[in-house]
Amino acid sequence: MKLKLYPRQYALLSFSFIAFTIIGTISHELGHAFIAKYLVGYEVNVSYASINYKVTELDEYTARYNRDKKYIEAETDSHQKNSFLEYRNNIGEQISKNRFYILLGGPIQTTITGTIGILLLWFNRKKILKNKYLNFFEWLAVFFSFFWSRQVFNFLIFISQTIIGAQNFHNDEFKISNYLNLSDWLVGFITFLIGLILLFWVTFVIIPANIRLTFIFLGITGSTLGWIIWMHWLGPNLLP
């Protein structure tokens, strides 16, 4: 395999990796926000690396509690107290389900977008391999396919945090595993493995050999730079 650096493509590929790292981060949070706002009905505020939403069921919960407070806090049973306790159990279950659906929104958006990119490349693979270059739309498909890199990156971070004993990196996949009563690492590992296989195929089959080294190098440096720019400068200023 012949590997060379192509300086002329450096700027364009660098910008693309930076831009798509930012786009991927925003669209991931919008995936959470879509579920929260349009399917669950919560009021949502999108930040640069997270979302905040108002759990509207809690307003009704507070109103009911305040209305029947004297019955609820009494030691004796009553219709009001039993009704509230049943309502509390039901609303707790509903809130838990809603939070799970919102949690799924981000990874689903990311992996669906990545899969669309993969499928576009798959259906055009013969032409790409024959021509040994990619046109503009095929490059777009490549960068969309790299939305799967989030699954790879997050799992590696999760494993490294686990090894050193840190407890402050509980990503979406970790929380999904916990909700489903699975091993902490299982959902993350499955999506990590899928992402690793797909991105390996894109990098070592679809990307032409004569620019592969440039692509790999800029993929690492550009994505890292994009993450730093968004998380530590642009993001906090645009979407605090």
C-alpha angles and dihedrals in degrees: 000000000000113000123190138159115241108200094191091064094044098088096045095046092044092052091046094053091046092048096046092047088058093042091049092051094049095044091049090057090044087056089059091043094051092057093044096049108030103029102030099027101229126149105252136198116192116212128187094267106011145019132239122206137181113237099222093192088070091064090059090044092054092046092052092046093051092046095053100025096126092053094043094051094044117105093227124078121252139169090254093050096047091045091052094048091051090047091049092054092048096046091046090055092047093049090050091052092047091051089051092051090049090048090054092052096077100049091041092054092046097047095042091053090047091048092052088055091049093050092050090053092045094053091048097039096107093054092045093049092046095049095037092217139078127233124218096274092046090053088052088054089051093054092045089051088056090067080090088068088079089067091051095045096045094050092050090050091047092052093047091049090049092051093053092043098246116153102188101087106077102156128191094269091052091052092046090052090050093050090051091046092242130136111289093245101040103092091040092049094049093051090041091055093047091047093047093052094046095047092046088055092049094047101043101030109027102033108078113250094236093064100029096102091049090049094050094045094048092042090061099039097037095048091047092049091046091052092050093047094049100038098041106028123004099034099051090049098045100035108017 
